[in-house]
Amino acid sequence: MKKIAVISGSRAEYGLLQNFVRELHRDPDFDLQFFVTGSHLTAEFGMTVREVENDEIPIFDKIDVILSSASGVGITKAVGLATIGFADAFNRAKPDLVVVLGDRFEIFGVSQAAAFAGIPMVHIHGGETTEGAFDEFIRHSITKMAQIHFVTAETYRRRVIQLGESPDRVFTVGAPGLDQLRTEKFWTLNELSERIGFGIKSDFLLFTYHPETLGAADPVRALSEALVALEAFPQYQIVMTYPNADSCSQPMIRLLEQYREKYPDRVCLTPSLGRLRYINAMKHCVAVVGNSSSGIIEAPFLKKPTVNIGDRQKGRVMSQSIVNCRADADSIKSAIAKAVSFDANFLNSIESLYGDGRACENMMRILRDLPDLDVRKSFFNLEVHP
């Protein structure tokens, strides 16, 4: 059996990996080593390691890397802790292959540990661009440390090859987050209300806003503008989740808590809905509002409109159901008004740009046929026309 180490550091990323990890656990050809780290292990962000435990996925090890500070210095130290922690963890576990997803800072530390240990890596969701966050350079850096690339769209495959990766190691598999959406038996609205512990009495917006970690924009001010914009739509209740554990997240959480206290009957705020409650909330909401990648990838698959605020997701491939706007109240108001005005015929015509919900099947098939990998790579040069 090949020992496959899969690492999850956040609620969002675990939701994307969930089906894939289950398949690895069931498959007799693989010995799953599932590592939990990052915000999974913090009470402030919901102690989401419990979601993994409730799924009965065996946790091989827990590596704590989060510091109390979400400043640039704190995040830099967390990357260092992840590199050190996983250097020791991989030395104990001795995996044949490490699988990482995305662009989180703790995953950057994990990838460095694997690269220096000479362990081949599979990277999921490479080639994408998010110009408003330092996830941008983290993602491309992980691409250069990985040997195999599972990308979500052909545009991203071309970009990974442009970064010098050999075409025969870059596979367009689709977005793994869509797999569950394709097969899920969704709850009723009453069942959703019961499971989130909040009485949904009317149409509602699903709101998640993360800090923009690159550029001069003030994330707290931008969130304040979004909350002002929401005041213009009192007919909608709002289901909100905390931002990621990034710089400025703590003052943003305080602002959200104050907003919830101001509107206790209108606003449901939780550190994390978990994957199942989140996708059910998306299924029933009027629109997704904020700057989460779920509004770009999953919402169009469920035929839901998205209001995408600011530049955090700038550069991603986007469906026509996504309304982009600046991070100011007037622009956000206009975008929400436009998104909720889309009719059913238009939304039902939207096609997913991130695959058909069979990414897990594609990844498992490729892994089964994967030969032993040499960590050495040759830079693939594109023909350049002057």
Secondary structure, DSSP 4 states (H G I P E B T S, - for coil): -EEEEEEE-SHHHHHHHHHHHHHHHH-TTEEEEEEEEGGGG-GGGT-THHHHHHTTPPP-EEE----S--SHHHHHHHHHHHHHHHHHHHHHH--SEEEEES--HHHHHHHHHHHHHT--EEEESTT---TTSTHHHHHHHHHHH-SEEEESSHHHHHHHHHTT--GGGEEE---THHHHHHH--PPPHHHHHHHHTS---S-EEEEE-----SSS--HHHHHHHHHHHHTT-TTSEEEEEPPPSSTTHHHHHHHHHHHHHH-TTTEEEES--HHHHHHHHHHH-SEEEES-THHHHHHHHTT--EEEESSTTTTS---TTEEEE-SSHHHHHHHHHHHHH--HHHHHT---SS-SS-HHHHHHHHHHTPPPPPS-----PPP---
